[in-house]
């Protein structure tokens, strides 16, 4: 685990920090070899040097972005172009971590 990413998540508002930590743990559970780093002022997760996922906090949400998403059938609630999809999670939301893990596993399988 990258200390810069840890510090970033710890400095978020409490609800975003909890959500960010859960998403981070899910990414590492799905892609055990994932590297993480702060890039463009957000936590990025890479597999074999290629972007796999991004946690992107904003004022009232956290967007979880899955890269390399071409050809994957994403459920309602996801936004973005074919190559990357994201879902915005707001305070009080309970993300379906199993679903996110499955989508991330599919997307990262070719990286």
N, C-alpha and C positions, 0 to 999 in steps of 0.2 A: 504494500500500500504506500502510495506517494504521500509524504507529509504535507506537501503543498495542497493536495486535494483534501486531505483530512482537515487542515486549517480552514480551507475555503468553506467546506460543509459546516464546520463548527461555528463559523461566523455568520451563517444565514439566520434569519428569524427562526424561532424554535420550530414552528410547523414545517417550514421548508427544510430545515436541517434534518428533522426526523424522516421526512419523505426522501430527501436526497441520500441519506444514509441507507435507507431501505432499498432504493434503486441501485446504489453503488454495490451493496451486498448481492443483489440479484444479478447484476452484471458479472461479478466475479464468480458467482455460483454457476452461471450459464457459460461463461468463457473463463475458465480458471487461469489460462495463460495471458489474459488481457493485461496490457500495460495501461497505466493511467497517467494523465498529466493535465495541467492547466494550460489551455491554449485558447486564444481569443477571449480570455477572462472567464472561461467556463471549464468544468471537468469534461475531458474527452477520454474515451476508452478505445484502445487500438488492439487489433489482432493481426499479428504478422506485419506490423507497420501500417495497416490500413484502418481508417476510422470505422468503428463498429457502432458506437453510441455516444450520445452527448446529454449531459444534464444541464439545462438552461433555465435558471431562475429569472423571473421577472417580478414586478411589483406585487402582482396578485396571483401568480401561478408558478409552477415548475413545468417546463416542457421536457419530456423525455423523447429524444430523437433516436431513431434506429436508421442507420446508414445501410447502403447496399440493398435496398428494399425492392428493387425491380422484380416483378413477377410474383410477389407475395400478396396474398389476399388479406388485406387489413380490415378489421371490423369498423363499424360506424364509430365516429369520434376521433379518428385519426385524420390528420391534415398533411398536406405537402405533396411535392412532385413525386413521380414514380421512384426516383432513386433514393429518396429519404422521406420518412414519415415520422410524425410526432403526435403526441397526445399531450394536451395541457391538463395538468392536475392542479386543483385549487384546494385551499384550506378546507379540511373536513372530508375530502375525497379519500376513498380507500382504493388504491390501484390494484388491479388484478395482476399480481406479480407473476403468477403461473402463466397467464396469457402473454405478458410482456416477455417473459423468459423464452417461451415457445417461439414468438415472433423474432426475437433477437437471435435465437439459435438457428432458425431458418436463414435469416439474413447474413449471419456471420459464417455460415457453413462453407462458403466459397472463398473466404478471405484467407 
